[in-house]
Amino acid sequence: MTNTSEFWRTDPATLHDVVLNRKALESALSNGCTPLERVRFLALLNRETEALQVGFQVLAESGHRRQSLLVVAQVYQRQYRWHEAARLQEEALQLASTWVEEADVRHHIGRRLFDEARYRDAANEFQWASDLYRVSGQHQLSEQSTRAMRRSREVHARQ
């Protein structure tokens, strides 16, 4: 798997993924990456149509369906196709078999709800994710969800 921290980060104010190094991302896309990374990289490069085509192929072939569903849902989310993203996230939630997996899905759901301007609902999902991560010993991930929860509450309070 490619070290993606050099390619993009999640903006703490908008909770959107922001490309940091477009050339490195394009190079990774051209020089070999996992199929799931390919979907993510294409979406980050604003090539959502191609990302969806590859994403559905990955879904059909992948043994890691939960994670594939979440990545394809992110592509839909980038296109403001909330219903399709939610449907895939709900399917991923049904496939979660550990607290960490459920936390991961709930964090993704929280990001979608934040994008939909449903800040109170987003905060609740982030809180749930944070709690699940914490009881699983994933303290860094718990803190990320806690920060997203605080941001959601902050934006909700301003409305």
MILO-552661 format. One record per residue (C-alpha): z, y, x; residue number from 0; residue in one letter. Coordinates in Angstrom, 2 decimals. Each point is the difference from the previous one (the first is absolute). Layout:
w=Z, v=Y, u=X, pos=NUM, code=a
...
***
This chain:
w=0.00, v=0.00, u=0.00, pos=0, code=m
w=-0.87, v=3.49, u=1.20, pos=1, code=t
w=2.70, v=2.57, u=0.79, pos=2, code=n
w=-0.65, v=2.36, u=-2.88, pos=3, code=t
w=2.65, v=2.62, u=0.80, pos=4, code=s
w=-2.54, v=1.78, u=2.21, pos=5, code=e
w=-2.55, v=0.15, u=-2.84, pos=6, code=f
w=1.92, v=1.44, u=-2.94, pos=7, code=w
w=3.40, v=0.87, u=-1.39, pos=8, code=r
w=1.44, v=0.57, u=-3.42, pos=9, code=t
w=0.57, v=3.69, u=-0.70, pos=10, code=d
w=3.64, v=0.36, u=-1.11, pos=11, code=p
w=-0.79, v=2.82, u=-2.43, pos=12, code=a
w=-2.94, v=-1.55, u=-1.85, pos=13, code=t
w=0.61, v=-3.69, u=0.79, pos=14, code=l
w=-3.74, v=-0.24, u=0.75, pos=15, code=h
w=-1.38, v=-1.78, u=3.04, pos=16, code=d
w=-1.46, v=2.56, u=2.42, pos=17, code=v
w=-2.45, v=-0.93, u=2.75, pos=18, code=v
w=1.24, v=1.07, u=3.43, pos=19, code=l
w=-2.84, v=-1.28, u=2.17, pos=20, code=n
w=-3.27, v=-0.49, u=-1.84, pos=21, code=r
w=-1.91, v=-1.12, u=3.10, pos=22, code=k
w=2.59, v=-2.67, u=0.85, pos=23, code=a
w=-0.05, v=-1.18, u=-3.60, pos=24, code=l
w=-3.81, v=-0.23, u=-0.02, pos=25, code=e
w=0.11, v=-1.81, u=3.34, pos=26, code=s
w=2.52, v=-2.53, u=-1.30, pos=27, code=a
w=-2.18, v=-0.52, u=-3.06, pos=28, code=l
w=-3.06, v=-0.63, u=2.19, pos=29, code=s
w=1.70, v=-2.06, u=2.70, pos=30, code=n
w=1.82, v=-2.52, u=-2.06, pos=31, code=g
w=2.93, v=0.13, u=-2.32, pos=32, code=c
w=1.39, v=-2.35, u=-2.60, pos=33, code=t
w=-1.76, v=-0.06, u=-3.37, pos=34, code=p
w=2.98, v=1.68, u=-1.64, pos=35, code=l
w=0.07, v=2.71, u=2.65, pos=36, code=e
w=-3.71, v=0.49, u=-0.62, pos=37, code=r
w=0.70, v=0.79, u=-3.66, pos=38, code=v
w=2.76, v=2.46, u=0.93, pos=39, code=r
w=-2.06, v=1.67, u=2.75, pos=40, code=f
w=-3.05, v=0.40, u=-2.24, pos=41, code=l
w=2.17, v=1.66, u=-2.64, pos=42, code=a
w=1.62, v=2.30, u=2.57, pos=43, code=l
w=-3.51, v=1.01, u=1.07, pos=44, code=l
w=-0.80, v=0.89, u=-3.64, pos=45, code=n
w=-2.35, v=-2.95, u=-0.39, pos=46, code=r
w=1.74, v=-1.30, u=-3.11, pos=47, code=e
w=-3.02, v=-1.72, u=-1.57, pos=48, code=t
w=-0.50, v=-2.10, u=3.10, pos=49, code=e
w=3.76, v=-0.55, u=0.27, pos=50, code=a
w=0.07, v=-1.41, u=-3.53, pos=51, code=l
w=-2.93, v=-2.33, u=0.71, pos=52, code=q
w=1.71, v=-1.37, u=3.10, pos=53, code=v
w=3.34, v=-0.02, u=-1.80, pos=54, code=g
w=-1.22, v=-2.22, u=-2.81, pos=55, code=f
w=-1.54, v=-2.35, u=2.54, pos=56, code=q
w=3.35, v=-0.13, u=1.82, pos=57, code=v
w=1.78, v=-0.67, u=-3.29, pos=58, code=l
w=-2.33, v=-2.91, u=-0.71, pos=59, code=a
w=0.49, v=-1.53, u=3.45, pos=60, code=e
w=3.50, v=0.99, u=1.06, pos=61, code=s
w=3.08, v=-2.15, u=0.07, pos=62, code=g
w=2.08, v=3.20, u=0.06, pos=63, code=h
w=-0.82, v=1.09, u=-3.51, pos=64, code=r
w=3.05, v=2.23, u=-0.55, pos=65, code=r
w=-0.76, v=2.25, u=2.97, pos=66, code=q
w=-3.72, v=0.01, u=-0.79, pos=67, code=s
w=0.73, v=1.11, u=-3.56, pos=68, code=l
w=2.10, v=2.90, u=1.29, pos=69, code=l
w=-2.69, v=1.18, u=2.41, pos=70, code=v
w=-2.73, v=-0.13, u=-2.66, pos=71, code=v
w=2.38, v=1.80, u=-2.39, pos=72, code=a
w=0.33, v=2.76, u=2.60, pos=73, code=q
w=-3.77, v=0.43, u=-0.03, pos=74, code=v
w=0.06, v=0.37, u=-3.78, pos=75, code=y
w=2.87, v=2.43, u=0.35, pos=76, code=q
w=-2.05, v=2.16, u=2.39, pos=77, code=r
w=-2.63, v=0.17, u=-2.77, pos=78, code=q
w=2.61, v=0.98, u=-2.63, pos=79, code=y
w=-0.61, v=-3.27, u=-1.82, pos=80, code=r
w=3.62, v=-0.44, u=-0.99, pos=81, code=w
w=-0.45, v=-2.80, u=-2.53, pos=82, code=h
w=-1.91, v=-2.24, u=2.41, pos=83, code=e
w=2.50, v=0.70, u=2.79, pos=84, code=a
w=2.94, v=-0.73, u=-2.30, pos=85, code=a
w=-1.54, v=-3.26, u=-1.17, pos=86, code=r
w=-0.39, v=-1.24, u=3.58, pos=87, code=l
w=3.49, v=1.16, u=0.95, pos=88, code=q
w=1.50, v=-1.85, u=-2.96, pos=89, code=e
w=-1.80, v=-3.17, u=1.06, pos=90, code=e
w=1.33, v=0.50, u=3.54, pos=91, code=a
w=3.50, v=0.43, u=-1.42, pos=92, code=l
w=-0.29, v=-3.35, u=-1.76, pos=93, code=q
w=-0.95, v=-1.62, u=3.31, pos=94, code=l
w=2.97, v=1.45, u=1.91, pos=95, code=a
w=2.29, v=-2.85, u=0.99, pos=96, code=s
w=2.56, v=1.84, u=2.15, pos=97, code=t
w=1.96, v=3.23, u=-0.33, pos=98, code=w
w=-1.99, v=1.53, u=2.85, pos=99, code=v
w=-3.29, v=-0.85, u=-1.71, pos=100, code=e
w=1.26, v=1.44, u=-3.28, pos=101, code=e
w=1.20, v=3.12, u=1.81, pos=102, code=a
w=-3.42, v=0.43, u=1.58, pos=103, code=d
w=-1.71, v=-0.20, u=-3.38, pos=104, code=v
w=2.51, v=2.38, u=-1.60, pos=105, code=r
w=-0.55, v=2.53, u=2.80, pos=106, code=h
w=-3.76, v=-0.18, u=-0.68, pos=107, code=h
w=0.63, v=0.46, u=-3.72, pos=108, code=i
w=2.16, v=3.01, u=0.80, pos=109, code=g
w=-2.79, v=1.58, u=2.02, pos=110, code=r
w=-2.44, v=-0.48, u=-2.89, pos=111, code=r
w=2.46, v=1.50, u=-2.49, pos=112, code=l
w=0.53, v=2.95, u=2.35, pos=113, code=f
w=-3.78, v=0.53, u=0.11, pos=114, code=d
w=-0.05, v=-0.12, u=-3.78, pos=115, code=e
w=2.64, v=2.78, u=-0.03, pos=116, code=a
w=2.50, v=-2.39, u=-1.60, pos=117, code=r
w=2.67, v=1.05, u=2.46, pos=118, code=y
w=3.08, v=-1.32, u=-1.81, pos=119, code=r
w=-1.59, v=-3.44, u=-0.38, pos=120, code=d
w=-1.10, v=0.12, u=3.64, pos=121, code=a
w=3.54, v=0.83, u=1.12, pos=122, code=a
w=1.31, v=-3.00, u=-1.93, pos=123, code=n
w=-2.50, v=-2.35, u=1.66, pos=124, code=e
w=0.79, v=1.41, u=3.44, pos=125, code=f
w=3.73, v=-0.43, u=-0.65, pos=126, code=q
w=-0.58, v=-3.61, u=-1.05, pos=127, code=w
w=-2.11, v=-0.63, u=3.10, pos=128, code=a
w=2.63, v=1.60, u=2.22, pos=129, code=s
w=2.75, v=-2.17, u=-1.46, pos=130, code=d
w=-2.05, v=-3.18, u=0.42, pos=131, code=l
w=-0.90, v=0.88, u=3.57, pos=132, code=y
w=3.62, v=0.83, u=0.81, pos=133, code=r
w=1.43, v=-3.28, u=-1.32, pos=134, code=v
w=-2.72, v=-1.79, u=1.97, pos=135, code=s
w=1.07, v=1.67, u=3.24, pos=136, code=g
w=-3.17, v=2.13, u=0.22, pos=137, code=q
w=1.84, v=3.26, u=0.61, pos=138, code=h
w=-2.93, v=2.01, u=1.37, pos=139, code=q
w=-2.15, v=-0.88, u=-3.03, pos=140, code=l
w=2.97, v=0.75, u=-2.25, pos=141, code=s
w=0.24, v=3.47, u=1.52, pos=142, code=e
w=-3.74, v=0.61, u=-0.51, pos=143, code=q
w=0.36, v=-0.83, u=-3.68, pos=144, code=s
w=3.11, v=2.17, u=-0.23, pos=145, code=t
w=-1.90, v=2.96, u=1.48, pos=146, code=r
w=-2.82, v=-0.56, u=-2.51, pos=147, code=a
w=2.59, v=-0.20, u=-2.81, pos=148, code=m
w=1.53, v=3.31, u=1.11, pos=149, code=r
w=-3.43, v=1.63, u=0.15, pos=150, code=r
w=-0.80, v=-1.27, u=-3.51, pos=151, code=s
w=3.28, v=1.39, u=-1.36, pos=152, code=r
w=-0.61, v=3.31, u=1.78, pos=153, code=e
w=-3.46, v=0.39, u=-1.53, pos=154, code=v
w=1.26, v=-1.11, u=-3.42, pos=155, code=h
w=2.81, v=2.59, u=0.11, pos=156, code=a
w=-2.57, v=2.78, u=0.61, pos=157, code=r
w=-1.97, v=-0.85, u=-3.13, pos=158, code=q
***
